[in-house]
Amino acid sequence: MTSLPGGSDDRGRTSRPRPLACARCSTTAEAPQPTWICSVENGSRHYFCDACSREHLRAIEGRLDSSWW
């Protein structure tokens, strides 16, 4: 699909990305970090920092929900 000339889908909004927060320990980051992971559980995204990711690697590889670990 194409937009009309001069048109914009964002209606002039200049939204800043919200800071990410680790779903486990609440560590925050201003932008997506390459060492963080994103897990989709029950249709919603959960981000986990690198420290929590390393600590729970076996559970993550086993595809267990974060509520289990």
HELIX and SHEET records of a PDB file:
HELIX    1   1 ASP A   50  GLU A   55  1                                   6    
HELIX    2   2 LEU A   57  GLU A   61  1                                   5    
SHEET    1   A 2 LEU A  20  ALA A  21  0                                        
SHEET    2   A 2 THR A  28  ALA A  29 -1                                        
SHEET    1   B 2 ILE A  37  GLU A  41  0                                        
SHEET    2   B 2 SER A  44  PHE A  48 -1                                        
END                                                                             
